[in-house]
């Protein structure tokens, strides 16, 4: 991609909140079943883009991104530190 190109990104972060220590956190809920390694990496990329865009909009860095896989019997949470 050249510096003159424009990329349009459309998406909605399911939840953004601030920890007691001031850190910003993004959470994305997923309901699909049978997630592959490739799908999981795509989800982490999605959250990384959300974090970058939120940092650009607010001037604050997102410290943590979470994937929450919602299931009828339980929720599985995967947490990753965001490195800008």
GUZADREN-65685 format. One record per residue: chain; x, y negated, z of N, C-alpha, C in turn; residue in three letters. Coordinates in nm, 3 decimals. Each point is the difference from the previous one (the first is absolute). Layout:
BEGIN
<pagu unit="A" n_px="X" n_py="Y" n_pz="Z" ca_px="X" ca_py="Y" ca_pz="Z" c_px="X" c_py="Y" c_pz="Z" code="ala"/>
...
// end
This chain:
BEGIN
<pagu unit="A" n_px="0.084" n_py="0.118" n_pz="0.000" ca_px="-0.084" ca_py="-0.118" ca_pz="0.000" c_px="0.088" c_py="-0.124" c_pz="0.000" code="unk"/>
<pagu unit="A" n_px="-0.031" n_py="-0.093" n_pz="-0.085" ca_px="0.076" ca_py="-0.125" ca_pz="-0.006" c_px="-0.057" c_py="-0.100" c_pz="0.100" code="unk"/>
<pagu unit="A" n_px="0.079" n_py="-0.102" n_pz="0.038" ca_px="-0.049" ca_py="-0.101" ca_pz="0.095" c_px="-0.120" c_py="-0.078" c_pz="-0.052" code="unk"/>
<pagu unit="A" n_px="-0.022" n_py="0.001" n_pz="-0.132" ca_px="-0.112" ca_py="-0.074" ca_pz="-0.057" c_px="-0.131" c_py="0.078" c_pz="0.002" code="unk"/>
<pagu unit="A" n_px="0.007" n_py="0.129" n_pz="0.030" ca_px="-0.120" ca_py="0.082" ca_pz="0.000" c_px="-0.079" c_py="-0.019" c_pz="0.129" code="unk"/>
<pagu unit="A" n_px="-0.130" n_py="0.016" n_pz="-0.011" ca_px="-0.089" ca_py="-0.010" ca_pz="0.115" c_px="-0.063" c_py="0.136" c_pz="0.024" code="unk"/>
<pagu unit="A" n_px="-0.004" n_py="0.040" n_pz="0.125" ca_px="-0.065" ca_py="0.125" ca_pz="0.038" c_px="-0.119" c_py="-0.035" c_pz="0.088" code="unk"/>
<pagu unit="A" n_px="-0.114" n_py="0.057" n_pz="-0.030" ca_px="-0.119" ca_py="-0.020" ca_pz="0.081" c_px="-0.019" c_py="0.124" c_pz="0.086" code="unk"/>
<pagu unit="A" n_px="-0.010" n_py="-0.022" n_pz="0.130" ca_px="-0.021" ca_py="0.109" ca_pz="0.094" c_px="-0.133" c_py="-0.023" c_pz="0.068" code="unk"/>
<pagu unit="A" n_px="-0.082" n_py="0.104" n_pz="0.001" ca_px="-0.130" ca_py="-0.011" ca_pz="0.065" c_px="-0.012" c_py="0.109" c_pz="0.105" code="unk"/>
<pagu unit="A" n_px="-0.038" n_py="-0.038" n_pz="0.119" ca_px="-0.016" ca_py="0.098" ca_pz="0.107" c_px="-0.045" c_py="-0.069" c_pz="0.126" code="unk"/>
<pagu unit="A" n_px="-0.045" n_py="0.079" n_pz="0.093" ca_px="-0.046" ca_py="-0.054" ca_pz="0.128" c_px="0.061" c_py="0.084" c_pz="0.111" code="unk"/>
<pagu unit="A" n_px="0.071" n_py="-0.067" n_pz="0.090" ca_px="0.051" ca_py="0.069" ca_pz="0.118" c_px="-0.120" c_py="0.028" c_pz="0.091" code="unk"/>
<pagu unit="A" n_px="-0.011" n_py="0.123" n_pz="0.048" ca_px="-0.115" ca_py="0.034" ca_pz="0.083" c_px="0.003" c_py="-0.071" c_pz="0.135" code="unk"/>
<pagu unit="A" n_px="0.120" n_py="-0.017" n_pz="0.055" ca_px="0.012" ca_py="-0.065" ca_pz="0.131" c_px="0.137" c_py="-0.064" c_pz="0.011" code="unk"/>
<pagu unit="A" n_px="0.003" n_py="-0.124" n_pz="0.047" ca_px="0.125" ca_py="-0.069" ca_pz="0.034" c_px="-0.019" c_py="-0.053" c_pz="0.141" code="unk"/>
<pagu unit="A" n_px="0.096" n_py="0.030" n_pz="0.087" ca_px="-0.010" ca_py="-0.051" ca_pz="0.136" c_px="0.137" c_py="-0.035" c_pz="0.053" code="unk"/>
<pagu unit="A" n_px="0.000" n_py="-0.072" n_pz="0.113" ca_px="0.124" ca_py="-0.042" ca_pz="0.064" c_px="0.015" c_py="0.077" c_pz="0.131" code="unk"/>
<pagu unit="A" n_px="0.116" n_py="0.063" n_pz="0.018" ca_px="0.031" ca_py="0.070" ca_pz="0.125" c_px="0.019" c_py="-0.102" c_pz="0.112" code="unk"/>
<pagu unit="A" n_px="0.000" n_py="0.047" n_pz="0.124" ca_px="0.021" ca_py="-0.089" ca_pz="0.115" c_px="0.134" c_py="-0.073" c_pz="-0.008" code="unk"/>
<pagu unit="A" n_px="0.100" n_py="0.064" n_pz="-0.065" ca_px="0.132" ca_py="-0.064" ca_pz="-0.012" c_px="0.007" c_py="-0.096" c_pz="-0.118" code="unk"/>
<pagu unit="A" n_px="-0.112" n_py="-0.017" n_pz="-0.073" ca_px="-0.004" ca_py="-0.094" ca_pz="-0.112" c_px="0.020" c_py="0.063" c_pz="-0.137" code="unk"/>
<pagu unit="A" n_px="0.041" n_py="0.128" n_pz="-0.005" ca_px="0.022" ca_py="0.066" ca_pz="-0.128" c_px="-0.130" c_py="0.017" c_pz="-0.078" code="unk"/>
<pagu unit="A" n_px="0.007" n_py="-0.022" n_pz="-0.132" ca_px="-0.114" ca_py="0.025" ca_pz="-0.088" c_px="0.002" c_py="0.146" c_pz="-0.045" code="unk"/>
<pagu unit="A" n_px="-0.119" n_py="0.060" n_pz="-0.005" ca_px="-0.015" ca_py="0.140" ca_pz="-0.039" c_px="-0.110" c_py="0.009" c_pz="-0.106" code="unk"/>
<pagu unit="A" n_px="0.023" n_py="0.082" n_pz="-0.102" ca_px="-0.102" ca_py="0.029" ca_pz="-0.101" c_px="-0.040" c_py="0.146" c_pz="0.013" code="unk"/>
<pagu unit="A" n_px="-0.131" n_py="0.025" n_pz="-0.006" ca_px="-0.054" ca_py="0.136" ca_pz="0.006" c_px="-0.082" c_py="0.025" c_pz="-0.126" code="unk"/>
<pagu unit="A" n_px="0.019" n_py="0.116" n_pz="-0.061" ca_px="-0.080" ca_py="0.040" ca_pz="-0.114" c_px="-0.061" c_py="0.136" c_pz="0.030" code="unk"/>
<pagu unit="A" n_px="-0.132" n_py="0.008" n_pz="-0.010" ca_px="-0.072" ca_py="0.125" ca_pz="0.028" c_px="-0.014" c_py="0.080" c_pz="-0.129" code="unk"/>
<pagu unit="A" n_px="0.024" n_py="0.130" n_pz="0.010" ca_px="-0.012" ca_py="0.090" ca_pz="-0.115" c_px="-0.093" c_py="0.114" c_pz="0.038" code="unk"/>
<pagu unit="A" n_px="-0.082" n_py="0.042" n_pz="-0.095" ca_px="-0.094" ca_py="0.109" ca_pz="0.026" c_px="0.021" c_py="0.119" c_pz="-0.092" code="unk"/>
<pagu unit="A" n_px="0.095" n_py="-0.011" n_pz="-0.093" ca_px="0.021" ca_py="0.111" ca_pz="-0.093" c_px="0.064" c_py="0.119" c_pz="0.071" code="unk"/>
<pagu unit="A" n_px="-0.023" n_py="0.117" n_pz="-0.057" ca_px="0.051" ca_py="0.125" ca_pz="0.055" c_px="0.103" c_py="0.056" c_pz="-0.098" code="unk"/>
<pagu unit="A" n_px="0.098" n_py="0.073" n_pz="0.051" ca_px="0.100" ca_py="0.060" ca_pz="-0.088" c_px="0.100" c_py="-0.100" c_pz="-0.053" code="unk"/>
<pagu unit="A" n_px="0.051" n_py="-0.085" n_pz="0.086" ca_px="0.096" ca_py="-0.102" ca_pz="-0.040" c_px="0.134" c_py="0.065" c_pz="-0.031" code="unk"/>
<pagu unit="A" n_px="0.056" n_py="-0.034" n_pz="-0.114" ca_px="0.131" ca_py="0.053" ca_pz="-0.040" c_px="0.110" c_py="-0.097" c_pz="0.042" code="unk"/>
<pagu unit="A" n_px="0.123" n_py="0.043" n_pz="-0.009" ca_px="0.113" ca_py="-0.088" ca_pz="0.027" c_px="0.001" c_py="-0.120" c_pz="-0.093" code="unk"/>
<pagu unit="A" n_px="-0.036" n_py="0.024" n_pz="-0.125" ca_px="-0.005" ca_py="-0.109" ca_pz="-0.098" c_px="-0.108" c_py="-0.102" c_pz="0.036" code="unk"/>
<pagu unit="A" n_px="-0.116" n_py="0.049" n_pz="0.042" ca_px="-0.108" ca_py="-0.089" ca_pz="0.042" c_px="0.041" c_py="-0.080" c_pz="0.123" code="unk"/>
<pagu unit="A" n_px="0.063" n_py="0.067" n_pz="0.094" ca_px="0.044" ca_py="-0.066" ca_pz="0.122" c_px="0.098" c_py="-0.113" c_pz="-0.031" code="unk"/>
<pagu unit="A" n_px="0.094" n_py="0.024" n_pz="-0.090" ca_px="0.095" ca_py="-0.105" ca_pz="-0.038" c_px="-0.072" c_py="-0.117" c_pz="-0.067" code="unk"/>
<pagu unit="A" n_px="-0.103" n_py="0.029" n_pz="-0.080" ca_px="-0.079" ca_py="-0.107" ca_pz="-0.063" c_px="-0.071" c_py="-0.083" c_pz="0.107" code="unk"/>
<pagu unit="A" n_px="-0.049" n_py="0.066" n_pz="0.106" ca_px="-0.065" ca_py="-0.073" ca_pz="0.109" c_px="0.099" c_py="-0.091" c_pz="0.072" code="unk"/>
<pagu unit="A" n_px="0.122" n_py="0.051" n_pz="0.027" ca_px="0.101" ca_py="-0.084" ca_pz="0.066" c_px="0.037" c_py="-0.119" c_pz="-0.088" code="unk"/>
<pagu unit="A" n_px="0.007" n_py="0.021" n_pz="-0.131" ca_px="0.028" ca_py="-0.110" ca_pz="-0.092" c_px="-0.112" c_py="-0.103" c_pz="0.005" code="unk"/>
<pagu unit="A" n_px="-0.125" n_py="0.047" n_pz="0.002" ca_px="-0.115" ca_py="-0.089" ca_pz="0.010" c_px="0.011" c_py="-0.087" c_pz="0.125" code="unk"/>
<pagu unit="A" n_px="0.030" n_py="0.061" n_pz="0.114" ca_px="0.010" ca_py="-0.076" ca_pz="0.125" c_px="0.119" c_py="-0.096" c_pz="-0.003" code="unk"/>
<pagu unit="A" n_px="0.106" n_py="0.039" n_pz="-0.065" ca_px="0.116" ca_py="-0.088" ca_pz="-0.013" c_px="-0.035" c_py="-0.125" c_pz="-0.081" code="unk"/>
<pagu unit="A" n_px="-0.079" n_py="0.019" n_pz="-0.105" ca_px="-0.045" ca_py="-0.115" ca_pz="-0.081" c_px="-0.091" c_py="-0.089" c_pz="0.084" code="unk"/>
<pagu unit="A" n_px="-0.094" n_py="0.059" n_pz="0.075" ca_px="-0.086" ca_py="-0.079" ca_pz="0.088" c_px="0.085" c_py="-0.081" c_pz="0.098" code="unk"/>
<pagu unit="A" n_px="0.101" n_py="0.063" n_pz="0.059" ca_px="0.086" ca_py="-0.068" ca_pz="0.098" c_px="0.074" c_py="-0.116" c_pz="-0.064" code="unk"/>
<pagu unit="A" n_px="0.051" n_py="0.021" n_pz="-0.121" ca_px="0.072" ca_py="-0.105" ca_pz="-0.070" c_px="-0.092" c_py="-0.118" c_pz="-0.031" code="unk"/>
<pagu unit="A" n_px="-0.120" n_py="0.029" n_pz="-0.048" ca_px="-0.094" ca_py="-0.107" ca_pz="-0.034" c_px="-0.047" c_py="-0.075" c_pz="0.125" code="unk"/>
<pagu unit="A" n_px="-0.022" n_py="0.072" n_pz="0.109" ca_px="-0.041" ca_py="-0.066" ca_pz="0.125" c_px="0.113" c_py="-0.089" c_pz="0.052" code="unk"/>
<pagu unit="A" n_px="0.124" n_py="0.046" n_pz="-0.011" ca_px="0.114" ca_py="-0.081" ca_pz="0.043" c_px="0.012" c_py="-0.126" c_pz="-0.085" code="unk"/>
<pagu unit="A" n_px="-0.022" n_py="0.013" n_pz="-0.130" ca_px="0.005" ca_py="-0.118" ca_pz="-0.087" c_px="-0.111" c_py="-0.099" c_pz="0.033" code="unk"/>
<pagu unit="A" n_px="-0.118" n_py="0.052" n_pz="0.035" ca_px="-0.114" ca_py="-0.087" ca_pz="0.028" c_px="0.010" c_py="-0.068" c_pz="0.136" code="unk"/>
<pagu unit="A" n_px="0.060" n_py="0.069" n_pz="0.098" ca_px="0.001" ca_py="-0.053" ca_pz="0.137" c_px="0.136" c_py="-0.049" c_pz="0.047" code="unk"/>
<pagu unit="A" n_px="0.106" n_py="0.042" n_pz="-0.068" ca_px="0.134" ca_py="-0.033" ca_pz="0.047" c_px="0.045" c_py="0.087" c_pz="0.115" code="unk"/>
<pagu unit="A" n_px="-0.077" n_py="0.104" n_pz="0.033" ca_px="0.033" ca_py="0.091" ca_pz="0.109" c_px="0.022" c_py="0.140" c_pz="-0.055" code="unk"/>
<pagu unit="A" n_px="0.097" n_py="0.070" n_pz="0.056" ca_px="0.029" ca_py="0.136" ca_pz="-0.044" c_px="-0.095" c_py="0.100" c_pz="0.067" code="unk"/>
<pagu unit="A" n_px="-0.038" n_py="0.102" n_pz="-0.075" ca_px="-0.077" ca_py="0.112" ca_pz="0.054" c_px="0.101" c_py="0.100" c_pz="0.054" code="unk"/>
<pagu unit="A" n_px="-0.015" n_py="0.038" n_pz="0.126" ca_px="0.097" ca_py="0.089" ca_pz="0.064" c_px="-0.030" c_py="0.147" c_pz="-0.020" code="unk"/>
<pagu unit="A" n_px="-0.129" n_py="0.035" n_pz="-0.004" ca_px="-0.040" ca_py="0.140" ca_pz="-0.005" c_px="-0.116" c_py="0.016" c_pz="-0.098" code="unk"/>
<pagu unit="A" n_px="0.002" n_py="0.112" n_pz="-0.074" ca_px="-0.113" ca_py="0.038" ca_pz="-0.083" c_px="-0.045" c_py="0.140" c_pz="0.044" code="unk"/>
<pagu unit="A" n_px="-0.132" n_py="0.019" n_pz="0.004" ca_px="-0.057" ca_py="0.127" ca_pz="0.045" c_px="-0.094" c_py="0.056" c_pz="-0.106" code="unk"/>
<pagu unit="A" n_px="0.010" n_py="0.130" n_pz="-0.022" ca_px="-0.100" ca_py="0.072" ca_pz="-0.078" c_px="-0.082" c_py="0.081" c_pz="0.099" code="unk"/>
<pagu unit="A" n_px="-0.132" n_py="-0.011" n_pz="-0.009" ca_px="-0.088" ca_py="0.078" ca_pz="0.087" c_px="-0.085" c_py="0.090" c_pz="-0.090" code="unk"/>
<pagu unit="A" n_px="0.024" n_py="0.130" n_pz="0.011" ca_px="-0.078" ca_py="0.097" ca_pz="-0.076" c_px="-0.119" c_py="0.040" c_pz="0.086" code="unk"/>
<pagu unit="A" n_px="-0.117" n_py="-0.049" n_pz="-0.038" ca_px="-0.122" ca_py="0.023" ca_pz="0.077" c_px="-0.064" c_py="0.131" c_pz="-0.042" code="unk"/>
<pagu unit="A" n_px="-0.021" n_py="0.085" n_pz="0.097" ca_px="-0.065" ca_py="0.129" ca_pz="-0.022" c_px="-0.117" c_py="0.012" c_pz="0.097" code="unk"/>
<pagu unit="A" n_px="-0.099" n_py="0.082" n_pz="-0.032" ca_px="-0.115" ca_py="0.013" ca_pz="0.092" c_px="0.040" c_py="0.048" c_pz="0.139" code="unk"/>
<pagu unit="A" n_px="0.106" n_py="0.078" n_pz="0.010" ca_px="0.039" ca_py="0.058" ca_pz="0.129" c_px="0.109" c_py="-0.080" c_pz="0.072" code="unk"/>
<pagu unit="A" n_px="0.072" n_py="-0.085" n_pz="-0.073" ca_px="0.108" ca_py="-0.077" ca_pz="0.063" c_px="0.058" c_py="-0.099" c_pz="-0.100" code="unk"/>
<pagu unit="A" n_px="0.084" n_py="-0.087" n_pz="0.050" ca_px="0.074" ca_py="-0.093" ca_pz="-0.086" c_px="0.148" c_py="0.030" c_pz="0.015" code="unk"/>
<pagu unit="A" n_px="0.070" n_py="0.002" n_pz="-0.112" ca_px="0.144" ca_py="0.021" ca_pz="0.002" c_px="0.065" c_py="-0.133" c_pz="-0.038" code="unk"/>
<pagu unit="A" n_px="0.087" n_py="-0.051" n_pz="0.086" ca_px="0.061" ca_py="-0.131" ca_pz="-0.022" c_px="0.147" c_py="0.017" c_pz="-0.035" code="unk"/>
<pagu unit="A" n_px="0.041" n_py="-0.063" n_pz="-0.109" ca_px="0.141" ca_py="-0.004" ca_pz="-0.039" c_px="0.044" c_py="-0.145" c_pz="0.007" code="unk"/>
<pagu unit="A" n_px="0.108" n_py="-0.023" n_pz="0.071" ca_px="0.048" ca_py="-0.136" ca_pz="0.027" c_px="0.139" c_py="-0.015" c_pz="-0.059" code="unk"/>
<pagu unit="A" n_px="0.024" n_py="-0.114" n_pz="-0.063" ca_px="0.131" ca_py="-0.025" ca_pz="-0.059" c_px="0.039" c_py="-0.145" c_pz="0.026" code="unk"/>
<pagu unit="A" n_px="0.124" n_py="-0.020" n_pz="0.042" ca_px="0.052" ca_py="-0.137" ca_pz="0.015" c_px="0.016" c_py="-0.059" c_pz="-0.138" code="unk"/>
<pagu unit="A" n_px="-0.043" n_py="-0.122" n_pz="-0.016" ca_px="0.012" ca_py="-0.068" ca_pz="-0.128" c_px="0.136" c_py="-0.069" c_pz="-0.007" code="unk"/>
<pagu unit="A" n_px="0.074" n_py="0.027" n_pz="-0.105" ca_px="0.129" ca_py="-0.065" ca_pz="-0.019" c_px="-0.008" c_py="-0.085" c_pz="-0.126" code="unk"/>
<pagu unit="A" n_px="-0.001" n_py="-0.132" n_pz="0.018" ca_px="-0.014" ca_py="-0.090" ca_pz="-0.116" c_px="0.116" c_py="0.010" c_pz="-0.096" code="unk"/>
// end
